Amino acid sequence: SAPRTVLLTGAAGGVGTRMRELLPGYGWTLRLLDMHPVPDAPDAHVLDLGTADTDALRTAVRGVAAIVHLAGISLESTFEKILAANIRGTYALYEAARAEGVRRVVFASSNHAVGFTPVPADGAGLIPPDTPHRPDTFYGLSKSFGEDLAQLYRDRHGIETVSVRIGSCQPAPTSVRGLSTWLSFGDCARLFHAALTAPDVGHTVVYGSSANTRLWWDLAPARALGYAPRDDSEPYAAELIAQHGELDTGNPEQAHLGGEFCTHPPRWPH
Ligand code: 15L
């Protein structure tokens, strides 16, 4: 087996594409998986986790030290599509990991697992990872499920997972909400590397953001894994606030961590 080889699922996606560039810089050799062909990666495992046969999936995970699981629908969709891609897909991946003896998963959970949590008032405490699940969509529900699945595989089978409730992993924040939720690509790679290397994580849930001045949730659990974020969205604040106005938690679209996912969720186009 290859101690520094990581299987990256969703390797052709928005976050996966950037992690393909950045994670090798931390010494990881990547094996790639996606339902779509991965550009410039003829060796990628091209399969749909929701429908793949067991043998193909076991072959994809065989011998890796860990899995970074990004694959899935990343916006709201029909329950049936979420069920196949995110719920069955994540189950199938863990089952293959169990069968092949893979010991560590980094799961791309989402703030939308707790999206209906109210934005903390000024001076109130930051939201901790053990706040109750309050999914804001079927998409968020699939992330709540993934976190519970990770706990099950930890307790029954000893597979360790860091569930990272990613905020908004984009080149730059694009909304006033994003000033609180932004995760730069560089910090995302730093956090995934910490989650891959921290000892004895059991099942640990952390938030995934840069060190934003306007954070809503507690990054201490991520820092405890060794994550040292370098970015802060604050330099984008003046322009975004001039354009859109200050955050207004009296507006239902801005009242909860999940933002517009709570009122009119963006939908998966495919
Ligand atoms: C997510 O979970 C989505 O995958 C992403 O597209 C963003 O919308 C992000 O959350 C967010 O909350 O900004």
Boltz pocket constraint, residues with backbone or C-beta under 6 A from the ligand:
constraints:
  - pocket:
      binder: B
      contacts: [[A, 74], [A, 75], [A, 109], [A, 110], [A, 111], [A, 112], [A, 166], [A, 167], [A, 168], [A, 169], [A, 181], [A, 257], [A, 258]]
      max_distance: 6.0
